[in-house]
Amino acid sequence: MRPGDLVVTRWGCRFRGRVFPCSIGRGGFAANKREGDGATPLGVHRITGLLYRADRVAGMPGWAQPIGPRDLWSDDPGDSAYNQPVRAPYPCSAERLRRADPLYDMVLLTSWNWPDPQPGRGSAIFLHVWRGPRVPTAGCVALRRDHLRWIIAHISPGARVVVRG
């Protein structure tokens, strides 16, 4: 491990000398992630971006990108833009990034199955705001809002996310 690694285990998320409770996918951890399995993929991933709701969150780092009303993420393995950001209206299945709930108010993007996505290997794995302690995700890693905010203030693009299970 490296000092700047964000390490995710079944006991929580370690980063910069702190441990944060987190939620993982309803399918647990998986070495062989598949689309729709609800699992959090094991391995070493990188932080590739930061999205946020500018109407709900202020003071994001300069590398953060605001989420607009038409912003989506393609989750259709048959789509040529699979596991990529797209804009509404969109003809294929895609997840809305600008949600009514606060889950995607702040979203750290990871390199899972990106930049050359393999259809069926699973779309984006985000670090985002949780619904509550131990409430599972669809495969992402979710944290308490204030904890995610602290991590965002201390992380940069390219940082490693080590999912150990």
N, C-alpha and C positions, 0 to 999 in steps of 0.2 A: 504494500500500500504506500501511497504517497501522501504527504501532509495535506494537500489540497483536495484529496479525493472525498467525494460524498459517498458513503458506504451504506447500502440498504440491506438489512437483515430482517429476520422474523421478529427481532426484538426492538427494531426501530431504525432510525437513520442517524448515522454519525457524520459530523462535519465540523471541521475546525475546532476540535476539542469539546464539542457539545453533542448531546444525544437528544434526538427529537422523536416522539412517538409518530408513527406513520401508519397509513393503511396501504394495503397492496391489493392486487387483483383477487376476485372471488375464486379464481382457479389456482390460487397459491403461486408458487414460483415454478417456472418451466425452463428446461434446457432446450426444448424444441417448440418454441412459441408458434401458434397457428392463429389465423384470423378467427375471432369469435370465441376463443377458449377462455377468455377472462383471466389469463395468467400474466404475471409480471416476468419478463424474460431475464434469466440469469446472464451474467457476463459484464463486460466493461463497455459502457456507452459514453458518449460525450455530450456536453451541453452545446446545442447548436443554435439556440435562439431564446428569446424571451418575448412573450406576448402579454398584453395587459389591457384591461378596460380603463381607458383614460377618464371616462365619466365616473368611475368608482375608485380609482387608485391614482395617487399623485406621487411624484418623487421617484420615478423609476430610473434606472441607469440609462445612459445615452444609447446603448445598444438595443434597448427594448423597442418593440414595435406595437403600436396600438391596434386593438381589435375593432374592426368596423362592423356595422350591421349586416353586411353581405359576406363576411368572412366565414368560410367553411373549411373542413379538412376532409379530403376524399378518403373513404374507407371501403371503396368498391374494388376488390381484387382484379376485376375485369376492366377497370378504368385506366387509361394511359397516364392519368395524373394520380394514380393510387399512392396513398401516403404522402400527399403533397397538399399545400394550401391551395384552395380554389375559391371562386367568388360566385355567389348566388345571382341569378338563378343558375342552377347547375343540373345537367341531365342525369347524373349518376348519383348513387348513394354517397352522402357526405354528412359529416357531423357539424352542427352549428357551433361556432366558437363564441359567439356573443350570446350567452345564455341568460335566462331570467334569474336563475339561481347564481350564487357567488363562486361556483366551482372553478370557472375559468377566468376569474377576475385577474389572476396572475398565473401564467403558464410558462414553465421552463420546458423547452423542447429538447428532446434527446435524439441521438443518432440511430436509435433502434430502427432497423430496416430502411435506412436512408443514408446517402442520397440516391442510391440505386435500388429502389424497393423491389423485393421479390414477391409477386402476387401470392397471397395466402399465408405469408409469414407473419402477418399482423401489422396493422397500421400503427400510428403514432403511440409512443409511450411518453406521457407528459408527467411532470411534477406539478401538481395543482393543489388548490384548496380542498380540504376534505369535507365530507358530509358530517363526520363525527368520528370519535375514537373507534378504531377497528371496523368501521363501516367499509366493506370492500368496494373496490373500483372495478372497472372493466379491464384492468391490466396495468393502469397507471400507478404511480406512487403519489399518495395524497397526504398533505400535512396541514396542521392547524395554520390558520391565516397568518398570525404573527410570527410563527416559526418559518413559514415559507418566505415571508417578507425579510426576515433576518438572513436567511440563506441567500436570497437574491442580492442583498446588499454586500455579501461577502464572496460571491461566486462570479466567474467570468466565462465567456464563451470558450469552449475547448476543455473545460474542467471535466474530469472523469467522474462518471457515476458508476460505481461498482456494486452490482446487485449479486449478493452472495447467498441469499436464501437462509 
